[in-house]
Amino acid sequence: MRKPKKRCKICHQWYEPDARTRRHQTCCGKAACRKERKVRANRSWRDRSPDYGRSRRLKVCAWAKGYPDYWQEYRRNHPAYRDRDNQRRRVSRKRAQNAAKQDAIREISVEKLTSIPRFEPETAAKQVPMDRRVDAVVEYLLWQARAAKHDAIEMVSGGVP
């Protein structure tokens, strides 16, 4: 007797479904397909349950009020967790600082570019206004390259300029 085959909803290849889950199995057994199916299922569940996160947070906050020293004690008794969490916090803080720097650089870039005098068609014959504008653009590009190089050096050195 020939087993029925199904088409995977992820990779669209034919596969033989597991006998125990034949009726509702939607993807093949490849790890990538199973992972993508899980991602889609989780996204679907979150879309159907938008209030879950808020209500869960409220419950956790209410529980935490009854046990105010829980996390300090937990961190004291689990040094591996503490070290991982500290590393996660350092990386998160560094990303936030870099994002703030990028925002500032963007603002400065816009200011520098808008401060370059406009090139007027009637002054096309005059070389001096064009030279000033080209000089300003070159100055801006050099400034941007220095800022990018400084950020790269900071990232490598761990924040020590």
ABEGO torsion letter per residue (X at the ends): XBBBBBBBAAAGBBBBBBAAAAAABABBABAAAAAAAAAAAAAAAAAABAAAAAAAAAAAAAAAAABAAAAAAAAAABAAAAAAAAAAAAAAAAAAAAAAAAAAAAAAAAAAAAABBBBBAAAAABAAAAAAAAAAAAAAAAAAAAAAAAAAAAAAAGGBX
